[in-house]
Amino acid sequence: MLTRITIEDDRLLRQAHRLGGFRTKRETVETALKEFIQHRGQKRLLKLIGTVDFRDDWDPIRERHKGQPYKPLWPRKRKASHAP
């Protein structure tokens, strides 16, 4: 998608370009945007720390089959008997 932008602080773009070792301004801006999005996503995840109850004794398989006899997900294959 073609987008034209005016960056008022030319030093900012030059510094990012030099620091990242990018070949083009486009590569500089695209990488900066990707890193910005990744950083914001990490910040949101960090805010969730401590908000989720964790039980180290929880077993999802037992919870799924609570009150029912255990049935394996895949039936065991019988070995072919070798008749003498």
C-alpha positions in Angstrom: 0.0 0.0 0.0 1.5 3.3 -1.0 1.4 5.8 1.8 3.1 9.2 1.9 4.1 10.6 5.2 5.9 13.7 6.4 8.3 13.2 9.2 8.9 16.6 10.9 11.9 15.4 12.9 14.4 14.4 10.2 17.0 13.6 12.8 14.7 10.9 14.2 14.5 9.1 10.9 18.2 9.5 10.3 19.1 8.1 13.7 16.8 5.1 13.4 18.1 4.5 9.9 21.7 4.6 11.1 21.1 2.7 14.3 19.2 -0.2 12.6 21.7 -0.3 9.7 18.8 -0.3 7.2 19.3 0.3 3.5 16.2 2.3 2.8 13.9 4.7 4.7 11.0 2.3 3.9 12.8 -0.6 5.6 13.5 1.7 8.6 9.8 2.8 9.0 8.4 -0.8 8.4 10.8 -2.3 11.0 10.0 0.5 13.5 6.3 -0.1 13.1 6.6 -3.9 13.6 8.8 -3.4 16.7 6.3 -0.8 18.0 3.4 -3.3 17.6 5.4 -6.1 19.2 6.4 -3.9 22.1 2.8 -2.8 22.8 1.6 -6.4 22.7 4.3 -7.4 25.2 3.2 -4.5 27.5 -0.4 -5.7 27.4 0.7 -9.2 28.3 2.8 -7.9 31.2 -0.2 -6.2 32.6 -2.0 -9.6 32.9 0.7 -11.0 35.2 -0.9 -11.9 38.5 -4.5 -11.6 37.2 -4.8 -15.3 36.3 -5.3 -18.0 38.9 -2.8 -20.8 38.5 -3.2 -24.3 39.9 -0.2 -26.6 39.5 -2.3 -29.6 40.4 -4.8 -29.1 37.6 -5.0 -31.9 35.1 -7.1 -31.0 32.0 -7.6 -34.6 31.0 -9.0 -35.7 34.3 -11.2 -32.6 34.4 -12.6 -33.4 31.0 -13.5 -37.0 32.1 -14.7 -36.1 35.6 -17.4 -38.6 36.7 -16.9 -40.8 33.7 -14.8 -43.9 33.3 -11.5 -43.2 31.6 -11.5 -44.0 27.9 -8.3 -43.5 25.9 -8.6 -41.1 23.0 -7.3 -43.7 20.5 -8.1 -47.4 20.8 -5.1 -49.6 21.2 -4.3 -51.7 18.2 -4.1 -55.4 18.9 -0.9 -57.1 17.8 -1.4 -59.7 15.1 -0.9 -63.1 16.6 1.6 -65.3 14.9 0.1 -68.8 14.6 2.7 -71.6 14.6 
